[in-house]
Amino acid sequence: MKTGIKIGMAALMLISVGALAAGGRSGNSPGQGGSGNGSGGGSGMGGGNSNPGTVKGDTFGDLYMIVRDPNGVPLHFTWDWTDADNPAPEPKSAQAGFVQPIALTPEQWEEEEITGDWDLPDSCEWPTDSNIWLVPMNEEGEVAENFEAYTQEVELGRLNLARAPVTVLDAAYQEALNAINSATEIDSDVTDRLVLKIDDAYKTIDSPRENLALYKKLMGAGYLTDLSDAAKSRLPGHLTFLATDNFEGKRLKKPALDQAGAFLSAAGDKGTEVTIDEIVYLNTTLGLNGTSYESYIDYMGYHYNRNGFDEATAQLLAGPVVEEGVAWYYVEDEVDISLKVFGNATRIEGNGIGAFSARVSDALRVLTYVHDRGIPEVADATVPVP
């Protein structure tokens, strides 16, 4: 029997669940160049937020993993330095305070092999259901002196393509659209990437650039615009939503968000996971988030529990079987994807942007597994072992 964990809303309200859904830290070790506009504490913070609801300190959030609510909106803090040896964090409303970086835990500090002792004040451990530590900030909203090494930088990898001129993704969308409109068959693979039959040959849309463009279009417009009538008629039942508006008020319906997650996973770096902070920064860079917290993409109706992969199978390479110094690989017709990728791992179940982050990361894990074991069109049946 499968078991599950339900992510409590109290915990979600106080922490950036990217650390939970993605299984840890995103980014380079402190001191290395990340995907933000620089490094060091407090870039772009400025003063307090005098305009309620207006995005304040987002540049800071671009650089570091920060505390967010279940929809990805930054939560604000100030710090009481009355006791300089043990400063205390004070959560604030959006009208005051500053976005709050999440610190490395003692375990992460050791894993990263950072020089020096881990020595955050006890007050930095935030009393939630999870092991969350906060980086002390000064009264200007900057990372306090000598605490920069505790911050966690956000690494975008391939998703940095979002920073390219808008014409780059516009062209990529047109390329994907041309392929879809010219296909005589349209379907999806075990990772929900689009698979097309063109000129009697099957082609998967696997370009990270095209998948990022498809993600942007689906998240922004609610459907894939400019599909031909022929393409619309060829969409199988589970993909017909791609041709219709999927917005219910501000929210995208679940099938559209699931598919957007598949597009995003195909745009990311194989072997990695996608955190909440990466998703929010990406959405802001792509122009999908508005200029106020209220205009952020609404994920609050989204639910994920990994069941969608339970029936997924694929024909993949298996092995090697070593005989007399030779490694033999063979084709396994129906590989149980869920068992091979997730095994008996405890399930994560939740709502909001944390659930969407988990969905994208799970799809990326499946994609990495399938990619690494794909059957080449031409392959030698044996590979000598050195």
C-alpha positions in Angstrom: 0.0 0.0 0.0 1.3 3.4 -0.9 1.7 6.0 1.9 1.7 9.7 1.7 2.7 12.9 3.5 0.3 15.9 3.5 2.1 19.2 3.6 0.5 21.2 6.3 -0.8 24.7 5.4 0.8 26.2 8.6 4.2 25.1 7.5 3.5 26.3 3.9 2.6 29.7 5.2 5.9 30.2 6.9 8.6 28.7 4.6 9.6 28.5 1.0 8.4 25.0 0.2 10.9 24.9 -2.7 13.3 23.5 -0.1 10.7 20.7 0.6 9.4 20.0 -2.8 12.8 20.0 -4.5 14.5 18.2 -1.7 17.0 20.8 -0.7 19.1 23.7 -1.8 19.2 25.3 -5.3 22.2 27.1 -6.4 26.0 27.3 -6.0 27.9 27.4 -2.8 28.0 30.8 -1.1 30.6 33.0 -2.7 30.2 31.5 -6.2 28.5 33.2 -9.0 24.8 32.3 -9.2 22.1 33.1 -11.7 21.2 36.4 -10.1 22.6 39.8 -11.0 25.4 39.6 -8.5 26.2 38.2 -5.1 26.4 39.5 -1.5 23.6 40.7 0.7 20.9 43.2 0.2 21.2 44.0 -3.5 18.1 45.8 -4.7 16.5 45.9 -1.2 16.1 49.6 -0.7 13.8 50.9 2.1 10.6 49.6 3.6 7.5 49.1 1.4 5.3 52.1 1.8 2.9 51.0 -0.9 0.9 47.9 0.2 0.8 45.1 -2.4 3.6 46.5 -4.4 6.5 44.1 -5.1 9.4 45.3 -2.9 12.8 43.8 -2.8 12.3 41.4 -5.7 15.9 41.8 -6.9 16.9 40.4 -3.5 14.5 37.5 -4.0 16.0 36.9 -7.4 19.4 36.2 -5.8 18.5 34.2 -2.8 16.0 31.5 -1.6 13.5 33.5 0.5 10.5 32.9 2.7 7.3 32.8 0.7 3.6 32.0 1.2 1.8 29.1 -0.5 1.4 31.1 -3.7 5.1 32.2 -3.9 4.5 35.7 -2.6 7.5 36.9 -0.4 6.8 37.2 3.3 8.4 40.2 5.0 10.5 40.4 8.2 12.5 42.9 10.3 15.0 42.0 13.0 15.3 43.2 16.6 19.0 43.7 17.4 18.5 44.7 21.1 20.5 41.6 21.9 23.3 41.8 19.4 24.5 38.3 20.1 21.0 36.8 19.5 19.0 39.0 17.2 15.3 38.0 16.8 13.3 37.9 13.6 9.9 39.7 13.5 7.5 38.8 10.7 5.8 41.8 9.2 2.9 42.4 6.8 3.5 43.3 3.2 3.3 46.9 4.1 6.5 46.8 6.1 9.7 44.9 6.5 11.8 43.2 3.9 11.9 39.9 2.0 13.7 37.3 4.1 16.5 35.0 2.9 16.5 31.4 4.1 19.8 30.2 5.6 21.7 27.0 5.1 20.9 24.4 7.8 23.8 22.9 9.8 23.4 19.7 7.6 23.7 21.7 4.4 26.6 23.7 5.7 28.5 20.4 6.3 27.4 18.9 2.9 28.7 22.0 1.1 32.0 21.7 2.9 32.1 25.4 3.7 35.2 26.5 5.5 34.6 27.6 9.1 32.1 26.7 11.8 28.4 26.9 11.4 27.5 29.4 14.0 24.1 31.1 13.5 22.4 32.5 16.6 19.7 30.2 18.0 17.0 32.8 17.3 17.5 32.2 13.6 15.8 28.8 13.8 12.3 29.6 12.7 9.7 27.6 14.8 7.9 25.8 11.9 7.2 22.2 11.2 10.5 22.0 9.3 14.1 22.7 9.8 14.2 26.3 8.6 16.8 28.8 9.5 16.7 32.5 8.6 19.6 34.8 7.6 19.9 37.8 10.0 19.3 41.2 8.3 20.2 44.7 9.5 17.8 47.6 9.8 18.3 48.5 6.1 17.0 45.1 5.0 20.5 44.0 4.0 22.1 40.7 5.0 23.9 41.5 8.2 27.7 41.7 8.2 29.5 38.3 8.4 26.3 36.3 7.5 26.5 36.4 3.7 27.9 32.8 3.6 24.6 31.4 5.0 22.4 32.6 2.0 21.3 30.2 -0.7 21.6 31.4 -4.2 19.0 30.6 -6.8 20.4 28.8 -9.9 18.4 28.9 -13.1 20.7 27.0 -15.5 19.0 26.6 -18.9 16.0 28.7 -17.7 18.3 31.7 -17.9 17.0 31.8 -21.5 14.1 33.7 -20.1 16.4 36.7 -19.9 16.9 36.7 -23.7 15.2 39.3 -25.8 11.5 38.5 -26.2 12.0 37.8 -29.9 14.0 34.7 -29.0 11.1 32.9 -27.3 8.7 34.3 -29.9 10.7 32.6 -32.6 10.9 29.4 -30.6 7.1 29.3 -30.2 6.7 29.8 -33.9 9.0 26.9 -34.6 7.1 24.6 -32.2 3.8 25.9 -33.6 4.8 25.2 -37.2 5.7 21.6 -36.2 2.4 21.0 -34.4 0.4 22.5 -37.3 2.2 20.2 -39.8 1.8 17.0 -37.8 -0.6 14.3 -38.9 -0.7 12.9 -35.4 -0.3 14.6 -32.0 0.3 12.8 -28.7 2.4 13.0 -25.6 5.1 10.8 -24.0 5.5 9.6 -20.4 6.8 13.0 -19.4 3.9 14.8 -21.2 6.2 16.3 -23.8 4.4 16.7 -27.2 5.1 13.9 -29.7 4.3 14.6 -33.4 4.1 12.5 -36.5 5.6 14.4 -39.4 6.3 12.8 -42.8 5.8 9.3 -41.4 8.4 9.9 -38.6 7.8 10.6 -35.0 9.3 13.7 -33.4 9.3 14.7 -29.8 9.4 18.5 -29.1 12.5 18.2 -26.8 14.1 21.5 -27.4 14.5 23.4 -24.1 14.0 26.7 -26.0 10.7 25.6 -27.6 9.4 24.0 -24.4 10.1 27.3 -22.5 8.2 29.1 -25.2 5.3 26.7 -24.9 5.3 27.2 -21.1 5.2 30.9 -21.5 2.4 30.8 -24.0 0.2 28.3 -22.0 0.7 30.2 -18.7 0.2 33.6 -20.3 -2.6 33.0 -22.8 -4.2 29.9 -21.2 -3.9 27.9 -24.4 -1.7 27.5 -27.4 -2.5 30.3 -29.8 -2.7 30.1 -33.6 -3.2 26.3 -33.7 -4.6 25.4 -37.2 -8.0 23.9 -37.4 -6.4 20.7 -38.6 -4.1 20.6 -35.6 -7.0 21.2 -33.3 -8.9 18.3 -34.8 -5.9 16.0 -34.3 -5.5 16.7 -30.6 -6.3 13.5 -28.6 -8.8 13.8 -25.8 -6.3 14.4 -23.1 -4.8 17.3 -25.0 -7.9 19.1 -26.3 -7.5 21.7 -23.6 -4.5 23.1 -25.5 -6.9 24.7 -28.0 -9.3 26.3 -25.5 -9.1 29.0 -22.8 -8.2 27.4 -19.5 -8.5 30.4 -17.2 -11.1 30.3 -14.5 -10.8 33.9 -13.2 -7.1 34.3 -12.5 -6.4 30.5 -12.1 -5.5 28.0 -14.8 -7.3 24.7 -14.7 -5.4 21.7 -13.4 -4.8 20.0 -16.8 -3.3 23.2 -18.2 -1.0 23.6 -15.2 0.0 20.0 -15.4 1.0 20.4 -19.0 2.7 23.7 -18.3 4.7 21.9 -15.6 5.7 19.3 -18.3 6.8 22.1 -20.7 8.9 23.7 -17.9 10.5 20.4 -16.9 11.6 19.8 -20.5 13.1 23.3 -20.6 15.2 22.7 -17.4 18.5 21.1 -16.7 18.4 17.3 -16.6 19.3 15.8 -13.2 18.2 18.9 -11.3 15.1 20.0 -9.5 13.0 23.2 -9.9 12.4 25.2 -6.7 9.6 27.7 -5.9 12.1 30.5 -6.0 13.2 29.5 -9.5 9.6 29.4 -10.7 8.6 32.8 -9.3 11.7 34.4 -10.7 11.2 32.8 -14.0 7.5 33.9 -14.1 8.5 37.5 -13.3 11.3 37.5 -15.9 8.9 36.2 -18.5 6.3 38.9 -17.7 3.8 36.3 -16.3 3.7 37.9 -12.8 2.4 41.4 -12.6 3.9 44.4 -10.8 2.1 43.7 -7.5 1.9 40.6 -5.3 -1.8 40.4 -6.0 -1.0 39.9 -9.7 1.2 36.9 -9.2 0.1 33.7 -11.0 -2.5 32.0 -8.8 -1.5 28.5 -7.9 -3.8 28.1 -4.8 -6.2 25.8 -6.5 -3.5 23.5 -7.8 -3.1 20.0 -6.2 -0.4 17.4 -6.9 0.3 13.9 -5.5 2.3 12.1 -8.2 -0.4 9.6 -9.0 -0.2 10.6 -12.7 2.9 8.6 -13.1 1.5 5.4 -11.6 0.5 3.8 -14.9 3.3 5.2 -17.0 5.5 2.7 -18.9 8.1 3.0 -21.6 10.4 0.9 -23.8 13.9 1.6 -22.6 17.4 0.1 -22.4 18.2 -2.1 -19.5 21.4 -3.6 -18.2 24.3 -3.9 -18.4 24.7 -7.6 -18.0 28.4 -8.4 -18.0 29.6 -11.7 -19.5 33.3 -12.4 -20.2 34.3 -8.8 -20.0 31.5 -7.6 -22.3 28.5 -5.5 -21.2 25.3 -6.5 -22.9 22.3 -4.1 -23.0 18.8 -5.2 -23.8 15.5 -3.6 -24.5 12.8 -3.8 -21.8 9.4 -3.3 -23.4 7.3 -2.0 -20.4 9.4 -0.3 -17.8 7.4 0.8 -14.8 8.4 4.4 -14.7 7.0 5.2 -11.2 8.8 2.2 -9.6 12.1 2.8 -11.4 12.2 6.6 -10.7 10.5 7.0 -7.4 10.7 3.5 -6.0 9.0 3.2 -2.6 9.8 6.8 -1.7 7.2 8.5 0.5 4.8 10.6 -1.5 4.5 14.3 -1.1 1.1 15.7 -1.4 0.1 19.3 -1.3 -1.4 22.4 -2.8 -0.2 25.7 -4.2 3.1 26.6 -5.8 4.9 24.0 -3.7 2.8 21.3 -5.3 3.6 22.8 -8.8 7.3 22.8 -8.0 7.0 19.1 -7.0 5.2 18.3 -10.2 7.9 20.0 -12.3 10.7 18.3 -10.4 9.1 14.9 -10.6 8.6 15.3 -14.4 12.3 16.3 -14.7 13.3 13.2 -12.7 11.3 11.0 -15.1 12.7 12.9 -18.1 16.2 12.4 -16.9 15.7 8.7 -16.4 14.1 8.2 -19.8 16.7 10.3 -21.5 19.6 8.3 -20.0 18.0 5.0 -21.0 16.6 5.9 -24.4 17.1 3.4 -27.2 19.4 4.9 -29.9 18.3 4.6 -33.5 21.5 2.8 -34.3 23.5 1.0 -31.6 26.1 -1.7 -31.2 24.6 -4.6 -29.3 27.7 -5.0 -27.2 30.0 -2.6 -25.4 33.4 -3.9 -24.3 34.2 -3.3 -20.7 37.8 -1.8 -20.3 
